[in-house]
């Protein structure tokens, strides 16, 4: 009887060991991995713009990347410089108004009624340096992500080829096409989400001004930022505005409620399908499940990236099936 060969070779064992070591290193450097994931998502949204400028205008890729970054960042910096002074004066009053109105709500009102914001800040003054350290780390993380995004956009083709060289030659074409499909879905989602968030801010800000609701600027800015969260963001963004509006009068509260409902329905039925163009072909239940899982793992960032990750799964499956059929 001939001896049977062991199914595990030394090569397979070494691959398992290296995979385990790689997973442990990724877990230890989770913060850096998150920055890289964000940079890749931003790259997916910005690289098509830079590449189009590079091909259409015959500009060097470096210059095209710089133009795209300046074209996006400069308007945001200008708007922030104009908005920041007004926000610094309105946010304290807005917080006081929201907490005062929330104290009259059933079930949770007693918590806000007994909560003193000034006393809370004073009692937690010892944590100032901890908070300052976290803010500094956040700023460093943001700068790192932006720098990574810039280099990823500029060196996209070279980095892609470098990554593909890890795999066997016969797999390169398949993997390259698959990555391009995933990057297309992710880029369309990120661009669309930012555009929809800006539209949300503009519509809510204009509506609150017309309805003469105080703190219109911070309320609309909050609604626009929170709208980046899929599925639940638009609902959460309406809560502070409703608290402030109902404290003024019933009709203003109802008007703000109608404003948010009409906009949410318009966004879901018209704006989102037009901007995403079926890039996120997901059932609502699966989309909500992806958001819950992403938020439980990585917080707000995980919720933001959950939908493109979930939408990439059917893209990968369909591409694999089409590739097998055509080859």
C-alpha positions in Angstrom: 0.0 0.0 0.0 1.5 3.3 -1.1 1.8 6.0 1.6 -0.7 8.9 1.2 0.7 12.4 0.7 -0.2 14.9 3.4 -2.6 17.5 2.0 -0.6 20.3 3.6 2.7 21.2 2.0 5.3 23.4 3.5 4.3 26.1 1.0 0.7 26.0 2.2 1.8 26.1 5.8 4.0 29.1 5.2 1.1 30.9 3.4 -1.2 30.3 6.4 1.5 31.6 8.8 2.1 34.7 6.7 -1.7 35.3 6.5 -2.1 35.1 10.2 0.9 37.4 10.7 -0.6 39.8 8.2 -4.0 39.8 9.9 -2.4 40.5 13.3 -0.4 43.4 11.9 -3.5 44.9 10.3 -5.3 44.6 13.6 -2.5 46.3 15.4 -2.4 49.1 12.9 -6.1 49.4 12.5 -6.0 53.2 12.7 -3.7 53.4 9.8 -5.8 50.9 7.9 -8.9 53.0 8.4 -7.0 56.0 7.0 -6.0 54.0 4.0 -9.5 52.8 3.4 -10.9 56.4 3.5 -8.1 57.5 1.2 -9.0 54.7 -1.3 -12.7 55.7 -1.2 -11.7 59.3 -1.9 -9.4 58.2 -4.6 -12.2 56.3 -6.3 -14.2 59.5 -6.5 -11.4 61.9 -7.5 -9.2 59.8 -9.8 -11.8 59.7 -12.7 -12.0 63.5 -12.6 -8.2 63.9 -12.6 -7.8 61.3 -15.4 -10.5 63.0 -17.5 -8.7 66.3 -17.1 -5.4 64.6 -17.9 -6.7 63.1 -21.1 -9.0 65.9 -22.4 -6.7 68.8 -21.6 -3.4 67.0 -22.2 -2.1 68.1 -18.9 0.5 66.3 -16.8 -1.1 64.0 -14.2 0.5 65.8 -11.4 -1.0 69.2 -12.5 -4.4 67.6 -13.1 -4.4 66.1 -9.6 -3.4 69.5 -8.1 -6.2 71.3 -10.0 -8.8 68.8 -8.9 -7.7 69.1 -5.2 -7.7 72.9 -5.4 -11.0 73.0 -7.2 -12.7 70.9 -4.5 -10.9 72.2 -1.4 -10.8 76.0 -2.1 -14.6 76.4 -2.2 -15.0 74.5 1.0 -12.3 76.6 2.7 -14.0 79.8 1.5 -17.4 78.7 2.7 -16.0 77.5 6.0 -14.2 80.9 6.6 -17.5 82.7 6.0 -19.6 80.3 8.0 -17.4 79.7 11.0 -17.8 83.1 12.7 -21.6 82.8 12.6 -21.4 79.2 13.8 -19.3 80.1 16.8 -21.9 82.7 17.9 -25.0 80.5 17.3 -24.0 77.0 18.5 -24.0 77.8 22.2 -27.5 79.3 22.0 -28.6 76.4 19.7 -27.4 73.8 22.2 -29.2 75.6 25.1 -32.4 75.8 23.1 -32.3 72.2 22.0 -31.7 70.9 25.5 -34.3 73.2 27.0 -36.9 71.9 24.5 -35.8 68.3 24.9 -36.4 68.5 28.7 -40.2 68.7 28.0 -40.2 65.4 26.0 -41.7 62.3 27.6 -39.6 59.4 28.7 -36.2 61.2 28.2 -37.2 64.7 29.3 -36.1 64.2 33.0 -32.5 63.4 31.8 -32.2 66.8 30.0 -34.1 68.6 32.7 -31.4 67.5 35.3 -28.5 68.0 32.9 -26.4 71.2 33.3 -24.0 71.6 30.4 -21.8 74.2 32.1 -21.6 72.1 35.2 -20.8 69.0 33.2 -17.9 70.8 31.3 -16.6 72.2 34.6 -16.6 68.8 36.3 -14.8 67.2 33.3 -12.2 69.9 33.0 -9.5 67.3 34.0 -10.2 65.5 30.8 -9.2 68.6 28.8 -5.8 67.3 27.9 -7.2 63.9 26.9 -9.7 65.6 24.6 -7.0 67.9 23.2 -4.8 64.8 22.5 -7.7 63.2 20.7 -8.3 66.3 18.6 -4.6 66.5 17.6 -4.7 62.8 16.6 -7.8 63.4 14.6 -6.2 66.4 12.8 -3.1 64.3 12.1 -5.3 61.5 10.8 -7.2 63.9 8.5 -4.0 65.3 7.1 -2.5 61.9 6.6 -5.7 60.7 4.7 -5.6 63.8 2.4 -1.9 63.3 1.6 -2.5 59.6 0.9 -5.4 60.5 -1.3 -3.3 62.9 -3.3 -0.6 60.4 -3.9 -3.1 57.6 -4.6 -4.8 59.8 -7.3 -1.5 60.8 -8.8 0.1 57.4 -8.8 -3.0 55.4 -9.4 -1.9 53.5 -12.5 1.6 52.7 -11.1 0.2 51.6 -7.7 -2.4 49.4 -9.4 0.2 47.7 -11.6 2.4 47.2 -8.6 -0.4 45.6 -6.7 -1.3 43.4 -9.7 2.3 42.1 -10.0 1.7 40.2 -6.7 -0.7 37.9 -8.5 0.0 35.3 -11.3 0.0 36.7 -14.9 -3.2 34.8 -15.9 -5.1 36.5 -13.1 -4.1 40.1 -13.7 -6.6 41.0 -16.4 -9.5 39.5 -14.4 -8.4 41.2 -11.2 -7.8 44.6 -12.9 -11.3 44.6 -14.4 -12.8 43.6 -11.1 -11.0 46.4 -9.2 -12.1 48.9 -11.8 -15.7 47.9 -11.3 -15.5 48.1 -7.5 -13.7 51.5 -7.7 -16.4 52.8 -10.1 -19.2 51.9 -7.7 -17.4 53.3 -4.7 -16.4 56.5 -6.5 -20.0 57.1 -7.8 -21.3 56.6 -4.2 -18.8 59.0 -2.6 -19.3 61.7 -5.2 -23.1 61.3 -5.1 -23.3 61.3 -1.3 -21.3 64.5 -1.0 -23.5 66.2 -3.7 -26.7 65.1 -2.0 -25.4 66.3 1.3 -24.7 69.8 -0.2 -28.2 69.8 -1.7 -29.7 68.9 1.7 -27.9 71.8 3.4 -29.0 74.3 0.7 -32.7 73.2 0.7 -33.0 73.0 4.5 -31.2 76.3 5.0 -33.5 78.1 2.5 -36.6 76.5 4.0 -35.7 77.4 7.6 -35.0 81.0 6.5 -38.4 81.2 4.8 -40.1 79.8 7.9 -38.1 82.2 10.2 -36.7 79.5 12.3 -33.7 80.7 14.4 -30.3 79.1 14.1 -31.0 78.2 10.5 -27.3 78.0 9.6 -26.1 75.4 12.2 -29.4 73.4 11.9 -29.0 73.1 8.1 -25.3 72.4 8.4 -26.0 69.6 10.9 -28.7 68.2 8.6 -26.3 68.2 5.7 -23.5 66.5 7.5 -25.6 63.9 9.1 -27.2 63.2 5.8 -23.9 61.6 4.8 -25.1 58.7 6.9 -27.1 56.4 4.7 -30.8 55.5 5.4 -31.0 57.1 8.8 -29.1 60.4 8.4 -31.9 62.5 7.0 -34.2 61.5 9.9 -31.5 62.3 12.6 -30.8 65.6 10.9 -34.4 66.8 11.3 -34.6 66.3 15.1 -32.8 69.5 16.3 -34.7 71.7 13.8 -38.0 70.2 15.0 -37.2 70.8 18.6 -36.4 74.5 17.9 -39.4 75.0 15.6 -42.0 73.5 17.9 -40.6 75.6 20.8 -41.6 78.7 18.8 -45.1 77.6 17.7 -47.1 74.6 16.6 -47.5 75.8 13.0 -43.7 76.4 12.6 -43.0 73.0 14.0 -45.5 71.4 11.6 -44.1 73.4 8.7 -40.5 72.3 9.5 -41.8 68.7 9.7 -43.5 69.0 6.3 -40.3 70.5 4.9 -38.1 67.6 6.0 -40.7 65.0 4.9 -41.1 66.5 1.5 -37.4 66.8 1.0 -36.7 63.2 2.2 -39.3 61.8 -0.2 -37.9 63.9 -3.1 -34.3 62.8 -2.2 -35.3 59.2 -2.1 -37.5 59.2 -5.2 -35.7 61.7 -7.5 -32.4 63.1 -6.3 -30.7 59.8 -5.2 -31.7 57.7 -8.2 -30.6 60.5 -10.6 -27.2 61.0 -9.0 -26.3 57.4 -8.1 -27.7 56.1 -11.4 -28.3 52.6 -10.0 -24.7 52.3 -8.8 -26.0 51.0 -5.4 -28.3 48.2 -6.5 -29.3 47.0 -3.1 -32.5 46.0 -1.4 -33.4 48.4 1.5 -33.3 45.6 4.0 -29.8 44.6 3.0 -28.7 48.2 2.9 -29.9 48.8 6.4 -28.2 45.6 7.6 -24.9 46.7 6.1 -25.2 50.1 7.8 -25.9 48.5 11.2 -22.9 46.1 10.8 -20.6 48.9 9.6 -21.7 51.2 12.4 -21.2 48.6 15.1 -17.6 47.8 13.8 -16.3 51.3 12.9 -18.9 53.8 14.1 -20.0 56.6 11.8 -17.2 55.9 9.3 -18.3 52.3 9.1 -21.9 53.4 8.5 -20.8 55.7 5.7 -18.7 53.0 3.9 -21.2 50.2 4.5 -23.3 50.7 1.4 -20.5 50.8 -1.2 -18.9 47.8 0.4 -22.2 45.9 0.3 -22.9 47.1 -3.2 -19.5 45.8 -4.3 -20.4 42.2 -3.4 -23.0 41.7 -6.2 -20.6 43.6 -8.6 -17.9 41.1 -7.7 -20.2 38.1 -8.1 -21.6 39.3 -11.5 -18.2 40.2 -12.8 -16.9 36.7 -11.9 -19.8 35.0 -13.6 -19.5 37.1 -16.7 -15.8 36.5 -16.8 -16.3 32.7 -16.6 -18.9 32.9 -19.3 -16.8 34.9 -21.7 -13.6 32.9 -21.0 
